[in-house]
Amino acid sequence: MVTYSLKSSAEGRWNVCRSGFSLFSDLPLTDAIKLAREVARDEYLRSGRTVYVEMPGTGSTIRLAQFAKPASQVQAA
């Protein structure tokens, strides 16, 4: 599982992060969401792994996107 996160900066701009590292920075929120979804979708298509895009909410994390195989395609181990 891979998670891309949106993090806000002190200036009110947004960063797209993975594993705690900023991949893209100083973006307006709408651009950050769009870019994070595009990167997550691309990673899912290349790797086949489950990929999420999340951002902090006031009480919990908000999932903005999820790329995963349907449950019917997941094989039990």
mmCIF file of the N, C-alpha and C atoms, coordinates in Angstrom:
data_MODEL
# 
_entry.id   MODEL 
# 
loop_
_atom_site.group_PDB 
_atom_site.id 
_atom_site.type_symbol 
_atom_site.label_atom_id 
_atom_site.label_alt_id 
_atom_site.label_comp_id 
_atom_site.label_asym_id 
_atom_site.label_entity_id 
_atom_site.label_seq_id 
_atom_site.pdbx_PDB_ins_code 
_atom_site.Cartn_x 
_atom_site.Cartn_y 
_atom_site.Cartn_z 
_atom_site.occupancy 
_atom_site.B_iso_or_equiv 
_atom_site.pdbx_formal_charge 
_atom_site.auth_seq_id 
_atom_site.auth_comp_id 
_atom_site.auth_asym_id 
_atom_site.auth_atom_id 
_atom_site.pdbx_PDB_model_num 
ATOM 1   N N  . MET A 1 1  ? 0.847   -1.178  0.000   1.00 0.00 ? 1  MET A N  1 
ATOM 2   C CA . MET A 1 1  ? 0.000   0.000   0.000   1.00 0.00 ? 1  MET A CA 1 
ATOM 3   C C  . MET A 1 1  ? 0.893   1.241   0.000   1.00 0.00 ? 1  MET A C  1 
ATOM 4   N N  . VAL A 1 2  ? 0.514   2.208   -0.799  1.00 0.00 ? 2  VAL A N  1 
ATOM 5   C CA . VAL A 1 2  ? 1.243   3.466   -0.919  1.00 0.00 ? 2  VAL A CA 1 
ATOM 6   C C  . VAL A 1 2  ? 0.265   4.595   -0.614  1.00 0.00 ? 2  VAL A C  1 
ATOM 7   N N  . THR A 1 3  ? 0.719   5.585   0.130   1.00 0.00 ? 3  THR A N  1 
ATOM 8   C CA . THR A 1 3  ? -0.132  6.733   0.443   1.00 0.00 ? 3  THR A CA 1 
ATOM 9   C C  . THR A 1 3  ? 0.570   8.024   0.052   1.00 0.00 ? 3  THR A C  1 
ATOM 10  N N  . TYR A 1 4  ? -0.128  8.822   -0.723  1.00 0.00 ? 4  TYR A N  1 
ATOM 11  C CA . TYR A 1 4  ? 0.308   10.188  -1.013  1.00 0.00 ? 4  TYR A CA 1 
ATOM 12  C C  . TYR A 1 4  ? -0.497  11.094  -0.100  1.00 0.00 ? 4  TYR A C  1 
ATOM 13  N N  . SER A 1 5  ? 0.182   12.052  0.525   1.00 0.00 ? 5  SER A N  1 
ATOM 14  C CA . SER A 1 5  ? -0.473  12.946  1.485   1.00 0.00 ? 5  SER A CA 1 
ATOM 15  C C  . SER A 1 5  ? -0.346  14.386  1.034   1.00 0.00 ? 5  SER A C  1 
ATOM 16  N N  . LEU A 1 6  ? -1.369  15.161  1.326   1.00 0.00 ? 6  LEU A N  1 
ATOM 17  C CA . LEU A 1 6  ? -1.317  16.599  1.104   1.00 0.00 ? 6  LEU A CA 1 
ATOM 18  C C  . LEU A 1 6  ? -1.022  17.253  2.445   1.00 0.00 ? 6  LEU A C  1 
ATOM 19  N N  . LYS A 1 7  ? -0.030  18.114  2.462   1.00 0.00 ? 7  LYS A N  1 
ATOM 20  C CA . LYS A 1 7  ? 0.350   18.823  3.689   1.00 0.00 ? 7  LYS A CA 1 
ATOM 21  C C  . LYS A 1 7  ? 0.307   20.316  3.416   1.00 0.00 ? 7  LYS A C  1 
ATOM 22  N N  . SER A 1 8  ? -0.287  21.052  4.349   1.00 0.00 ? 8  SER A N  1 
ATOM 23  C CA . SER A 1 8  ? -0.349  22.501  4.167   1.00 0.00 ? 8  SER A CA 1 
ATOM 24  C C  . SER A 1 8  ? 0.925   23.154  4.688   1.00 0.00 ? 8  SER A C  1 
ATOM 25  N N  . SER A 1 9  ? 1.279   24.279  4.074   1.00 0.00 ? 9  SER A N  1 
ATOM 26  C CA . SER A 1 9  ? 2.432   25.050  4.526   1.00 0.00 ? 9  SER A CA 1 
ATOM 27  C C  . SER A 1 9  ? 1.933   26.238  5.348   1.00 0.00 ? 9  SER A C  1 
ATOM 28  N N  . ALA A 1 10 ? 2.846   26.905  5.979   1.00 0.00 ? 10 ALA A N  1 
ATOM 29  C CA . ALA A 1 10 ? 2.497   28.068  6.804   1.00 0.00 ? 10 ALA A CA 1 
ATOM 30  C C  . ALA A 1 10 ? 1.888   29.188  5.958   1.00 0.00 ? 10 ALA A C  1 
ATOM 31  N N  . GLU A 1 11 ? 2.218   29.218  4.674   1.00 0.00 ? 11 GLU A N  1 
ATOM 32  C CA . GLU A 1 11 ? 1.719   30.256  3.775   1.00 0.00 ? 11 GLU A CA 1 
ATOM 33  C C  . GLU A 1 11 ? 0.349   29.929  3.183   1.00 0.00 ? 11 GLU A C  1 
ATOM 34  N N  . GLY A 1 12 ? -0.199  28.765  3.537   1.00 0.00 ? 12 GLY A N  1 
ATOM 35  C CA . GLY A 1 12 ? -1.505  28.380  3.023   1.00 0.00 ? 12 GLY A CA 1 
ATOM 36  C C  . GLY A 1 12 ? -1.455  27.653  1.696   1.00 0.00 ? 12 GLY A C  1 
ATOM 37  N N  . ARG A 1 13 ? -0.265  27.308  1.245   1.00 0.00 ? 13 ARG A N  1 
ATOM 38  C CA . ARG A 1 13 ? -0.098  26.527  0.022   1.00 0.00 ? 13 ARG A CA 1 
ATOM 39  C C  . ARG A 1 13 ? -0.011  25.054  0.410   1.00 0.00 ? 13 ARG A C  1 
ATOM 40  N N  . TRP A 1 14 ? 0.073   24.156  -0.570  1.00 0.00 ? 14 TRP A N  1 
ATOM 41  C CA . TRP A 1 14 ? 0.021   22.720  -0.293  1.00 0.00 ? 14 TRP A CA 1 
ATOM 42  C C  . TRP A 1 14 ? 1.171   21.981  -0.949  1.00 0.00 ? 14 TRP A C  1 
ATOM 43  N N  . ASN A 1 15 ? 1.601   20.907  -0.270  1.00 0.00 ? 15 ASN A N  1 
ATOM 44  C CA . ASN A 1 15 ? 2.660   20.035  -0.759  1.00 0.00 ? 15 ASN A CA 1 
ATOM 45  C C  . ASN A 1 15 ? 2.091   18.635  -0.954  1.00 0.00 ? 15 ASN A C  1 
ATOM 46  N N  . VAL A 1 16 ? 2.553   17.957  -1.989  1.00 0.00 ? 16 VAL A N  1 
ATOM 47  C CA . VAL A 1 16 ? 2.212   16.557  -2.217  1.00 0.00 ? 16 VAL A CA 1 
ATOM 48  C C  . VAL A 1 16 ? 3.397   15.743  -1.706  1.00 0.00 ? 16 VAL A C  1 
ATOM 49  N N  . CYS A 1 17 ? 3.128   14.854  -0.756  1.00 0.00 ? 17 CYS A N  1 
ATOM 50  C CA . CYS A 1 17 ? 4.197   14.103  -0.100  1.00 0.00 ? 17 CYS A CA 1 
ATOM 51  C C  . CYS A 1 17 ? 3.991   12.601  -0.215  1.00 0.00 ? 17 CYS A C  1 
ATOM 52  N N  . ARG A 1 18 ? 5.098   11.885  -0.132  1.00 0.00 ? 18 ARG A N  1 
ATOM 53  C CA . ARG A 1 18 ? 5.079   10.424  -0.055  1.00 0.00 ? 18 ARG A CA 1 
ATOM 54  C C  . ARG A 1 18 ? 6.183   10.025  0.902   1.00 0.00 ? 18 ARG A C  1 
ATOM 55  N N  . SER A 1 19 ? 5.852   9.177   1.857   1.00 0.00 ? 19 SER A N  1 
ATOM 56  C CA . SER A 1 19 ? 6.808   8.703   2.864   1.00 0.00 ? 19 SER A CA 1 
ATOM 57  C C  . SER A 1 19 ? 7.488   9.861   3.588   1.00 0.00 ? 19 SER A C  1 
ATOM 58  N N  . GLY A 1 20 ? 6.744   10.931  3.810   1.00 0.00 ? 20 GLY A N  1 
ATOM 59  C CA . GLY A 1 20 ? 7.265   12.066  4.554   1.00 0.00 ? 20 GLY A CA 1 
ATOM 60  C C  . GLY A 1 20 ? 8.106   13.042  3.749   1.00 0.00 ? 20 GLY A C  1 
ATOM 61  N N  . PHE A 1 21 ? 8.328   12.754  2.471   1.00 0.00 ? 21 PHE A N  1 
ATOM 62  C CA . PHE A 1 21 ? 9.120   13.630  1.619   1.00 0.00 ? 21 PHE A CA 1 
ATOM 63  C C  . PHE A 1 21 ? 8.219   14.381  0.644   1.00 0.00 ? 21 PHE A C  1 
ATOM 64  N N  . SER A 1 22 ? 8.483   15.665  0.501   1.00 0.00 ? 22 SER A N  1 
ATOM 65  C CA . SER A 1 22 ? 7.694   16.485  -0.410  1.00 0.00 ? 22 SER A CA 1 
ATOM 66  C C  . SER A 1 22 ? 8.137   16.240  -1.846  1.00 0.00 ? 22 SER A C  1 
ATOM 67  N N  . LEU A 1 23 ? 7.181   15.834  -2.687  1.00 0.00 ? 23 LEU A N  1 
ATOM 68  C CA . LEU A 1 23 ? 7.464   15.606  -4.096  1.00 0.00 ? 23 LEU A CA 1 
ATOM 69  C C  . LEU A 1 23 ? 7.184   16.855  -4.930  1.00 0.00 ? 23 LEU A C  1 
ATOM 70  N N  . PHE A 1 24 ? 6.132   17.574  -4.557  1.00 0.00 ? 24 PHE A N  1 
ATOM 71  C CA . PHE A 1 24 ? 5.736   18.811  -5.229  1.00 0.00 ? 24 PHE A CA 1 
ATOM 72  C C  . PHE A 1 24 ? 5.343   19.789  -4.133  1.00 0.00 ? 24 PHE A C  1 
ATOM 73  N N  . SER A 1 25 ? 5.691   21.048  -4.299  1.00 0.00 ? 25 SER A N  1 
ATOM 74  C CA . SER A 1 25 ? 5.412   22.001  -3.222  1.00 0.00 ? 25 SER A CA 1 
ATOM 75  C C  . SER A 1 25 ? 4.887   23.325  -3.755  1.00 0.00 ? 25 SER A C  1 
ATOM 76  N N  . ASP A 1 26 ? 4.338   24.093  -2.814  1.00 0.00 ? 26 ASP A N  1 
ATOM 77  C CA . ASP A 1 26 ? 3.875   25.455  -3.066  1.00 0.00 ? 26 ASP A CA 1 
ATOM 78  C C  . ASP A 1 26 ? 2.766   25.508  -4.116  1.00 0.00 ? 26 ASP A C  1 
ATOM 79  N N  . LEU A 1 27 ? 1.782   24.605  -3.973  1.00 0.00 ? 27 LEU A N  1 
ATOM 80  C CA . LEU A 1 27 ? 0.671   24.522  -4.921  1.00 0.00 ? 27 LEU A CA 1 
ATOM 81  C C  . LEU A 1 27 ? -0.630  25.019  -4.293  1.00 0.00 ? 27 LEU A C  1 
ATOM 82  N N  . PRO A 1 28 ? -1.547  25.570  -5.097  1.00 0.00 ? 28 PRO A N  1 
ATOM 83  C CA . PRO A 1 28 ? -2.893  25.831  -4.596  1.00 0.00 ? 28 PRO A CA 1 
ATOM 84  C C  . PRO A 1 28 ? -3.563  24.477  -4.312  1.00 0.00 ? 28 PRO A C  1 
ATOM 85  N N  . LEU A 1 29 ? -4.529  24.458  -3.438  1.00 0.00 ? 29 LEU A N  1 
ATOM 86  C CA . LEU A 1 29 ? -5.151  23.206  -3.025  1.00 0.00 ? 29 LEU A CA 1 
ATOM 87  C C  . LEU A 1 29 ? -5.703  22.413  -4.200  1.00 0.00 ? 29 LEU A C  1 
ATOM 88  N N  . THR A 1 30 ? -6.432  23.059  -5.096  1.00 0.00 ? 30 THR A N  1 
ATOM 89  C CA . THR A 1 30 ? -7.023  22.319  -6.221  1.00 0.00 ? 30 THR A CA 1 
ATOM 90  C C  . THR A 1 30 ? -5.959  21.675  -7.099  1.00 0.00 ? 30 THR A C  1 
ATOM 91  N N  . ASP A 1 31 ? -4.863  22.371  -7.336  1.00 0.00 ? 31 ASP A N  1 
ATOM 92  C CA . ASP A 1 31 ? -3.774  21.807  -8.145  1.00 0.00 ? 31 ASP A CA 1 
ATOM 93  C C  . ASP A 1 31 ? -3.088  20.659  -7.415  1.00 0.00 ? 31 ASP A C  1 
ATOM 94  N N  . ALA A 1 32 ? -2.913  20.789  -6.110  1.00 0.00 ? 32 ALA A N  1 
ATOM 95  C CA . ALA A 1 32 ? -2.275  19.731  -5.324  1.00 0.00 ? 32 ALA A CA 1 
ATOM 96  C C  . ALA A 1 32 ? -3.119  18.462  -5.340  1.00 0.00 ? 32 ALA A C  1 
ATOM 97  N N  . ILE A 1 33 ? -4.425  18.601  -5.203  1.00 0.00 ? 33 ILE A N  1 
ATOM 98  C CA . ILE A 1 33 ? -5.316  17.432  -5.239  1.00 0.00 ? 33 ILE A CA 1 
ATOM 99  C C  . ILE A 1 33 ? -5.248  16.767  -6.608  1.00 0.00 ? 33 ILE A C  1 
ATOM 100 N N  . LYS A 1 34 ? -5.346  17.558  -7.657  1.00 0.00 ? 34 LYS A N  1 
ATOM 101 C CA . LYS A 1 34 ? -5.314  17.014  -9.014  1.00 0.00 ? 34 LYS A CA 1 
ATOM 102 C C  . LYS A 1 34 ? -3.994  16.293  -9.280  1.00 0.00 ? 34 LYS A C  1 
ATOM 103 N N  . LEU A 1 35 ? -2.890  16.901  -8.926  1.00 0.00 ? 35 LEU A N  1 
ATOM 104 C CA . LEU A 1 35 ? -1.579  16.302  -9.159  1.00 0.00 ? 35 LEU A CA 1 
ATOM 105 C C  . LEU A 1 35 ? -1.393  15.029  -8.337  1.00 0.00 ? 35 LEU A C  1 
ATOM 106 N N  . ALA A 1 36 ? -1.800  15.049  -7.075  1.00 0.00 ? 36 ALA A N  1 
ATOM 107 C CA . ALA A 1 36 ? -1.679  13.859  -6.227  1.00 0.00 ? 36 ALA A CA 1 
ATOM 108 C C  . ALA A 1 36 ? -2.492  12.700  -6.786  1.00 0.00 ? 36 ALA A C  1 
ATOM 109 N N  . ARG A 1 37 ? -3.689  12.970  -7.260  1.00 0.00 ? 37 ARG A N  1 
ATOM 110 C CA . ARG A 1 37 ? -4.515  11.914  -7.863  1.00 0.00 ? 37 ARG A CA 1 
ATOM 111 C C  . ARG A 1 37 ? -3.874  11.361  -9.130  1.00 0.00 ? 37 ARG A C  1 
ATOM 112 N N  . GLU A 1 38 ? -3.314  12.232  -9.964  1.00 0.00 ? 38 GLU A N  1 
ATOM 113 C CA . GLU A 1 38 ? -2.658  11.778  -11.192 1.00 0.00 ? 38 GLU A CA 1 
ATOM 114 C C  . GLU A 1 38 ? -1.447  10.896  -10.879 1.00 0.00 ? 38 GLU A C  1 
ATOM 115 N N  . VAL A 1 39 ? -0.629  11.323  -9.928  1.00 0.00 ? 39 VAL A N  1 
ATOM 116 C CA . VAL A 1 39 ? 0.560   10.554  -9.547  1.00 0.00 ? 39 VAL A CA 1 
ATOM 117 C C  . VAL A 1 39 ? 0.149   9.212   -8.939  1.00 0.00 ? 39 VAL A C  1 
ATOM 118 N N  . ALA A 1 40 ? -0.870  9.217   -8.100  1.00 0.00 ? 40 ALA A N  1 
ATOM 119 C CA . ALA A 1 40 ? -1.338  7.983   -7.465  1.00 0.00 ? 40 ALA A CA 1 
ATOM 120 C C  . ALA A 1 40 ? -1.899  7.013   -8.504  1.00 0.00 ? 40 ALA A C  1 
ATOM 121 N N  . ARG A 1 41 ? -2.669  7.520   -9.429  1.00 0.00 ? 41 ARG A N  1 
ATOM 122 C CA . ARG A 1 41 ? -3.235  6.663   -10.481 1.00 0.00 ? 41 ARG A CA 1 
ATOM 123 C C  . ARG A 1 41 ? -2.120  6.062   -11.328 1.00 0.00 ? 41 ARG A C  1 
ATOM 124 N N  . ASP A 1 42 ? -1.138  6.861   -11.685 1.00 0.00 ? 42 ASP A N  1 
ATOM 125 C CA . ASP A 1 42 ? -0.014  6.372   -12.469 1.00 0.00 ? 42 ASP A CA 1 
ATOM 126 C C  . ASP A 1 42 ? 0.739   5.274   -11.718 1.00 0.00 ? 42 ASP A C  1 
ATOM 127 N N  . GLU A 1 43 ? 0.982   5.496   -10.433 1.00 0.00 ? 43 GLU A N  1 
ATOM 128 C CA . GLU A 1 43 ? 1.674   4.471   -9.641  1.00 0.00 ? 43 GLU A CA 1 
ATOM 129 C C  . GLU A 1 43 ? 0.856   3.183   -9.577  1.00 0.00 ? 43 GLU A C  1 
ATOM 130 N N  . TYR A 1 44 ? -0.434  3.309   -9.390  1.00 0.00 ? 44 TYR A N  1 
ATOM 131 C CA . TYR A 1 44 ? -1.292  2.121   -9.356  1.00 0.00 ? 44 TYR A CA 1 
ATOM 132 C C  . TYR A 1 44 ? -1.225  1.358   -10.688 1.00 0.00 ? 44 TYR A C  1 
ATOM 133 N N  . LEU A 1 45 ? -1.305  2.073   -11.791 1.00 0.00 ? 45 LEU A N  1 
ATOM 134 C CA . LEU A 1 45 ? -1.278  1.425   -13.103 1.00 0.00 ? 45 LEU A CA 1 
ATOM 135 C C  . LEU A 1 45 ? 0.069   0.748   -13.375 1.00 0.00 ? 45 LEU A C  1 
ATOM 136 N N  . ARG A 1 46 ? 1.153   1.342   -12.889 1.00 0.00 ? 46 ARG A N  1 
ATOM 137 C CA . ARG A 1 46 ? 2.475   0.757   -13.097 1.00 0.00 ? 46 ARG A CA 1 
ATOM 138 C C  . ARG A 1 46 ? 2.751   -0.418  -12.162 1.00 0.00 ? 46 ARG A C  1 
ATOM 139 N N  . SER A 1 47 ? 2.347   -0.297  -10.902 1.00 0.00 ? 47 SER A N  1 
ATOM 140 C CA . SER A 1 47 ? 2.734   -1.300  -9.898  1.00 0.00 ? 47 SER A CA 1 
ATOM 141 C C  . SER A 1 47 ? 1.639   -2.299  -9.557  1.00 0.00 ? 47 SER A C  1 
ATOM 142 N N  . GLY A 1 48 ? 0.381   -1.890  -9.720  1.00 0.00 ? 48 GLY A N  1 
ATOM 143 C CA . GLY A 1 48 ? -0.726  -2.763  -9.325  1.00 0.00 ? 48 GLY A CA 1 
ATOM 144 C C  . GLY A 1 48 ? -0.996  -2.738  -7.823  1.00 0.00 ? 48 GLY A C  1 
ATOM 145 N N  . ARG A 1 49 ? -0.214  -1.971  -7.072  1.00 0.00 ? 49 ARG A N  1 
ATOM 146 C CA . ARG A 1 49 ? -0.423  -1.872  -5.620  1.00 0.00 ? 49 ARG A CA 1 
ATOM 147 C C  . ARG A 1 49 ? -1.558  -0.903  -5.311  1.00 0.00 ? 49 ARG A C  1 
ATOM 148 N N  . THR A 1 50 ? -2.162  -1.081  -4.150  1.00 0.00 ? 50 THR A N  1 
ATOM 149 C CA . THR A 1 50 ? -3.186  -0.156  -3.680  1.00 0.00 ? 50 THR A CA 1 
ATOM 150 C C  . THR A 1 50 ? -2.527  1.188   -3.370  1.00 0.00 ? 50 THR A C  1 
ATOM 151 N N  . VAL A 1 51 ? -3.147  2.265   -3.846  1.00 0.00 ? 51 VAL A N  1 
ATOM 152 C CA . VAL A 1 51 ? -2.594  3.607   -3.641  1.00 0.00 ? 51 VAL A CA 1 
ATOM 153 C C  . VAL A 1 51 ? -3.708  4.526   -3.158  1.00 0.00 ? 51 VAL A C  1 
ATOM 154 N N  . TYR A 1 52 ? -3.415  5.323   -2.134  1.00 0.00 ? 52 TYR A N  1 
ATOM 155 C CA . TYR A 1 52 ? -4.365  6.273   -1.559  1.00 0.00 ? 52 TYR A CA 1 
ATOM 156 C C  . TYR A 1 52 ? -3.831  7.689   -1.684  1.00 0.00 ? 52 TYR A C  1 
ATOM 157 N N  . VAL A 1 53 ? -4.750  8.649   -1.729  1.00 0.00 ? 53 VAL A N  1 
ATOM 158 C CA . VAL A 1 53 ? -4.422  10.067  -1.592  1.00 0.00 ? 53 VAL A CA 1 
ATOM 159 C C  . VAL A 1 53 ? -5.226  10.569  -0.402  1.00 0.00 ? 53 VAL A C  1 
ATOM 160 N N  . GLU A 1 54 ? -4.526  11.166  0.569   1.00 0.00 ? 54 GLU A N  1 
ATOM 161 C CA . GLU A 1 54 ? -5.183  11.629  1.797   1.00 0.00 ? 54 GLU A CA 1 
ATOM 162 C C  . GLU A 1 54 ? -4.732  13.032  2.147   1.00 0.00 ? 54 GLU A C  1 
ATOM 163 N N  . MET A 1 55 ? -5.593  13.711  2.901   1.00 0.00 ? 55 MET A N  1 
ATOM 164 C CA . MET A 1 55 ? -5.238  15.021  3.445   1.00 0.00 ? 55 MET A CA 1 
ATOM 165 C C  . MET A 1 55 ? -5.809  15.144  4.852   1.00 0.00 ? 55 MET A C  1 
ATOM 166 N N  . PRO A 1 56 ? -5.208  15.978  5.684   1.00 0.00 ? 56 PRO A N  1 
ATOM 167 C CA . PRO A 1 56 ? -5.718  16.123  7.043   1.00 0.00 ? 56 PRO A CA 1 
ATOM 168 C C  . PRO A 1 56 ? -7.055  16.849  7.067   1.00 0.00 ? 56 PRO A C  1 
ATOM 169 N N  . GLY A 1 57 ? -7.960  16.365  7.896   1.00 0.00 ? 57 GLY A N  1 
ATOM 170 C CA . GLY A 1 57 ? -9.232  17.030  8.126   1.00 0.00 ? 57 GLY A CA 1 
ATOM 171 C C  . GLY A 1 57 ? -9.241  17.608  9.532   1.00 0.00 ? 57 GLY A C  1 
ATOM 172 N N  . THR A 1 58 ? -10.335 18.195  9.937   1.00 0.00 ? 58 THR A N  1 
ATOM 173 C CA . THR A 1 58 ? -10.393 18.790  11.271  1.00 0.00 ? 58 THR A CA 1 
ATOM 174 C C  . THR A 1 58 ? -10.410 17.740  12.370  1.00 0.00 ? 58 THR A C  1 
ATOM 175 N N  . GLY A 1 59 ? -11.023 16.582  12.119  1.00 0.00 ? 59 GLY A N  1 
ATOM 176 C CA . GLY A 1 59 ? -11.079 15.552  13.144  1.00 0.00 ? 59 GLY A CA 1 
ATOM 177 C C  . GLY A 1 59 ? -10.406 14.254  12.759  1.00 0.00 ? 59 GLY A C  1 
ATOM 178 N N  . SER A 1 60 ? -10.186 14.071  11.456  1.00 0.00 ? 60 SER A N  1 
ATOM 179 C CA . SER A 1 60 ? -9.564  12.832  10.987  1.00 0.00 ? 60 SER A CA 1 
ATOM 180 C C  . SER A 1 60 ? -9.000  13.058  9.588   1.00 0.00 ? 60 SER A C  1 
ATOM 181 N N  . THR A 1 61 ? -8.402  12.028  9.048   1.00 0.00 ? 61 THR A N  1 
ATOM 182 C CA . THR A 1 61 ? -7.849  12.101  7.700   1.00 0.00 ? 61 THR A CA 1 
ATOM 183 C C  . THR A 1 61 ? -8.957  11.908  6.671   1.00 0.00 ? 61 THR A C  1 
ATOM 184 N N  . ILE A 1 62 ? -8.898  12.674  5.595   1.00 0.00 ? 62 ILE A N  1 
ATOM 185 C CA . ILE A 1 62 ? -9.882  12.588  4.532   1.00 0.00 ? 62 ILE A CA 1 
ATOM 186 C C  . ILE A 1 62 ? -9.233  11.872  3.342   1.00 0.00 ? 62 ILE A C  1 
ATOM 187 N N  . ARG A 1 63 ? -9.849  10.789  2.909   1.00 0.00 ? 63 ARG A N  1 
ATOM 188 C CA . ARG A 1 63 ? -9.340  10.067  1.734   1.00 0.00 ? 63 ARG A CA 1 
ATOM 189 C C  . ARG A 1 63 ? -9.928  10.709  0.491   1.00 0.00 ? 63 ARG A C  1 
ATOM 190 N N  . LEU A 1 64 ? -9.045  11.210  -0.372  1.00 0.00 ? 64 LEU A N  1 
ATOM 191 C CA . LEU A 1 64 ? -9.467  11.895  -1.592  1.00 0.00 ? 64 LEU A CA 1 
ATOM 192 C C  . LEU A 1 64 ? -9.517  10.969  -2.793  1.00 0.00 ? 64 LEU A C  1 
ATOM 193 N N  . ALA A 1 65 ? -8.732  9.892   -2.759  1.00 0.00 ? 65 ALA A N  1 
ATOM 194 C CA . ALA A 1 65 ? -8.719  8.942   -3.868  1.00 0.00 ? 65 ALA A CA 1 
ATOM 195 C C  . ALA A 1 65 ? -8.209  7.601   -3.378  1.00 0.00 ? 65 ALA A C  1 
ATOM 196 N N  . GLN A 1 66 ? -8.664  6.553   -4.044  1.00 0.00 ? 66 GLN A N  1 
ATOM 197 C CA . GLN A 1 66 ? -8.213  5.203   -3.744  1.00 0.00 ? 66 GLN A CA 1 
ATOM 198 C C  . GLN A 1 66 ? -8.160  4.432   -5.056  1.00 0.00 ? 66 GLN A C  1 
ATOM 199 N N  . PHE A 1 67 ? -7.007  3.864   -5.327  1.00 0.00 ? 67 PHE A N  1 
ATOM 200 C CA . PHE A 1 67 ? -6.827  3.045   -6.516  1.00 0.00 ? 67 PHE A CA 1 
ATOM 201 C C  . PHE A 1 67 ? -6.465  1.650   -6.036  1.00 0.00 ? 67 PHE A C  1 
ATOM 202 N N  . ALA A 1 68 ? -7.349  0.690   -6.289  1.00 0.00 ? 68 ALA A N  1 
ATOM 203 C CA . ALA A 1 68 ? -7.142  -0.677  -5.822  1.00 0.00 ? 68 ALA A CA 1 
ATOM 204 C C  . ALA A 1 68 ? -7.909  -1.628  -6.716  1.00 0.00 ? 68 ALA A C  1 
ATOM 205 N N  . LYS A 1 69 ? -7.478  -2.869  -6.715  1.00 0.00 ? 69 LYS A N  1 
ATOM 206 C CA . LYS A 1 69 ? -8.206  -3.899  -7.447  1.00 0.00 ? 69 LYS A CA 1 
ATOM 207 C C  . LYS A 1 69 ? -9.527  -4.149  -6.738  1.00 0.00 ? 69 LYS A C  1 
ATOM 208 N N  . PRO A 1 70 ? -10.590 -4.441  -7.486  1.00 0.00 ? 70 PRO A N  1 
ATOM 209 C CA . PRO A 1 70 ? -11.858 -4.795  -6.849  1.00 0.00 ? 70 PRO A CA 1 
ATOM 210 C C  . PRO A 1 70 ? -11.677 -6.033  -5.975  1.00 0.00 ? 70 PRO A C  1 
ATOM 211 N N  . ALA A 1 71 ? -12.450 -6.124  -4.915  1.00 0.00 ? 71 ALA A N  1 
ATOM 212 C CA . ALA A 1 71 ? -12.336 -7.245  -3.970  1.00 0.00 ? 71 ALA A CA 1 
ATOM 213 C C  . ALA A 1 71 ? -12.478 -8.589  -4.664  1.00 0.00 ? 71 ALA A C  1 
ATOM 214 N N  . SER A 1 72 ? -13.247 -8.641  -5.733  1.00 0.00 ? 72 SER A N  1 
ATOM 215 C CA . SER A 1 72 ? -13.436 -9.900  -6.449  1.00 0.00 ? 72 SER A CA 1 
ATOM 216 C C  . SER A 1 72 ? -12.178 -10.361 -7.160  1.00 0.00 ? 72 SER A C  1 
ATOM 217 N N  . GLN A 1 73 ? -11.223 -9.453  -7.388  1.00 0.00 ? 73 GLN A N  1 
ATOM 218 C CA . GLN A 1 73 ? -9.970  -9.801  -8.061  1.00 0.00 ? 73 GLN A CA 1 
ATOM 219 C C  . GLN A 1 73 ? -8.840  -10.093 -7.089  1.00 0.00 ? 73 GLN A C  1 
ATOM 220 N N  . VAL A 1 74 ? -9.031  -9.786  -5.814  1.00 0.00 ? 74 VAL A N  1 
ATOM 221 C CA . VAL A 1 74 ? -8.002  -10.020 -4.811  1.00 0.00 ? 74 VAL A CA 1 
ATOM 222 C C  . VAL A 1 74 ? -8.035  -11.487 -4.417  1.00 0.00 ? 74 VAL A C  1 
ATOM 223 N N  . GLN A 1 75 ? -6.888  -12.158 -4.494  1.00 0.00 ? 75 GLN A N  1 
ATOM 224 C CA . GLN A 1 75 ? -6.826  -13.560 -4.135  1.00 0.00 ? 75 GLN A CA 1 
ATOM 225 C C  . GLN A 1 75 ? -6.425  -13.712 -2.678  1.00 0.00 ? 75 GLN A C  1 
ATOM 226 N N  . ALA A 1 76 ? -7.065  -14.653 -2.008  1.00 0.00 ? 76 ALA A N  1 
ATOM 227 C CA . ALA A 1 76 ? -6.734  -14.919 -0.609  1.00 0.00 ? 76 ALA A CA 1 
ATOM 228 C C  . ALA A 1 76 ? -5.377  -15.597 -0.529  1.00 0.00 ? 76 ALA A C  1 
ATOM 229 N N  . ALA A 1 77 ? -4.634  -15.250 0.498   1.00 0.00 ? 77 ALA A N  1 
ATOM 230 C CA . ALA A 1 77 ? -3.294  -15.854 0.675   1.00 0.00 ? 77 ALA A CA 1 
ATOM 231 C C  . ALA A 1 77 ? -3.388  -17.176 1.380   1.00 0.00 ? 77 ALA A C  1 
# 
